[in-house]
């Protein structure tokens, strides 16, 4: 409990963890809503849906790897900021599709950007959260994971509140989550002055 108190009073750690919690809320909202959006609304076959989901999974894996290298060689703050912006672009696309009919490709691109943006954010945010606490890395990591999956579990059911033929709740949940993620980072983690962290933690 003393370790948890230490972590939760650290502005950088708290900002990074809340940032990830809200971004993973957007990701879990996508995971929860993509099936009915792509199959029930846009009529994709199971095979076509699997291909679309596989594309997003490939994007998550690829951009997560690239973000780790970019954070190490370029900028932790810059990489995390790009991740938030890319996720926000995907969420905005979903909100647009909820407000007015959009072609399938718009939704596919929006989902790809959302998943890829979360992947971009993960290595630098994890670095910010864990790098100052090697002596309690397990505790810090468990708290980060709990917030990621906890926020995701709260957000996932919200995308279906209007039924399986409406994209608007998915757009609203993801946009609000990204706004809160950005606020957590820019108001807490970015305004602080952490020590330099040379090696990102994937």
N, C-alpha and C positions, 0 to 999 in steps of 0.2 A: 504493500500500500504506500510505503514511503517512496518507492520508485515511481509509482503511478502519479503521486502528488508532484514529484519533481518534473516529470514529463509534461503534465497538464498545466504547469505554471510556466513552461518555456514557450514563449511567443512563436518562435520559429517552428518548433515541433507541432504546436497546436494548429498553426496556420496550414502547415503541410498536410497534417492528418485530416483536417476538415476539408481541405481542397480535394483530397483523394476520396473522402467519404461522399461528397456531393458529385464528383465526376463519376464515381462508380454507381451512384444512384441513377445517373443518366444512362450508364452502360446497362445496368440491370433492367431499366425501363425498356431499353431497346431489345434486350433478350426476351423480355416478357411480351412485348407487343409486336415484334417483327413477324411472328407466325401469322397472326390474324391480319396484319396489314398487307403482307405480301400474298398470302393465300386466299383469305376471305374477301379482301377488298380488291386486290389487283388480279386475283385468279391464277396465281402461279401454281403449276403442278408441283408435287412433292420433289421431283427431280430438279426443277428450275429453282425452287426455294432452297434446296440443298446447295446448289451452285452459288446462289446469291449469298447464302450464309458462309459458305467456304471462302468466297471472295473477301468478305469482311474479316473472317478469321485470319486469312493470309495478310490482310492489311494490318491487323492488330499485331501479328508476329513480326512483320517486316519493320513497321514503324517503331515498335518497341525496341527492336535491336538498334535501329539507326539513332533513336533518341538517346540511348545509352552512350553511343559513341559521340554524339553531338554534345551531350552534357559534359563529357569528359574532356573533349578537345576544344570546345567553343565556350559554352556558358550554361550553367545550371539554370539560372534565372531565365535566360532567353529561351532555352528549350522548353521549360515549363510554361512560359507565356505562350509560346507557339502551340503547345498542346491544348491549352485552354481555348485559344482562338479557333483552332481547327475543330475541336469538339463543339464550340459555339456555332460555327458555320453549319455543322451537321444538324444540330438541334434547331437552328433557324429554318433550315430546309424542311424539317418535319413539321414545324409550326405552320409554314407556308402551305404545305400539303393538307394540313388540317383546316386551314381557313378558306382555301380554294382548291378545286380539283387540279392536280398536277399529274404529268405523265409519269410512268413507272420509273424512268431513268432518273428523275429528280429524287425520288424516294431512295432508290438504290445508292445514288451518290451521297445523299444525306446520311444514310446509315453507315456507309463506308467511312465518311469523314468523322462521324461520331465515334465509331469504334477505334479508328486510327488515332484520333486526338487523345482519347483516354490512354492509349498505349504510349503516345509520345510523352504524356505527363508523368507516367508512373516512375521511370528511372530517376529523373531529377527530384521529384517530390519525395521518393523513398530516401534519396541521399540526404535531403534537407532534414528529414525526420530522424534518421538513424545515425548520421555520421558523428554527431557530438556525443553519442552514448554507447561506445563500444563495451563499456562495463555492464550495461543492461540492455544489450541489443535484442535479446529474446523478449524481454518485457515490452520494449518499444515496438518491435515488429508485431507482437501479438495484439497490441492496442491498435496499431495501424490496420492490421487485417480485420479486427473486429469492427472497426468503424467502416471500412470499405464494404464488408458484407452486410453489416447491420443497416447502413443507409440504403444499400441496394435492396435488401429485403423489405424495407418500408416503402420504397418507391415502386417496386415491381407491380403490386396489385393496383396501383392508382391509374395505370394506363388503360384499364378495362372498365372504368366507372361509367362510360357512356356506351358500352357494348362493343361488339366485335366488328362494327362497321364504321367506326369513327376514329380518325387519326388524331383529332385535336387534343385529347388528353395526353397522348404520347408526346406531341409537340410541346404542350405546356409544361409537362413534368420535366422534360429534358432541358428546355430553355431556362426554367427557374433553377434547376439544379446547377447548370453551368454558371448562371449569374452568381449564385451563392458560392460556388467553387472559386470563381474569380475574386469575389469579395474577400473570402477567407485568405487567399494567397496574398493579394495586393494590400490588404489592410493589416495583416498579421505577419506572415513570413517575409514578404518583400520589404516591408518598412523597417524590419529589424536589420541588424548588421551582423550576420553570422560569420564565423571564421571561415576562411576558404576551405573547400572540400575538393581535393584533387581527383578523387576516384569515385564516380557514381556507383551506387549499389542497385543492381537490377532487381 
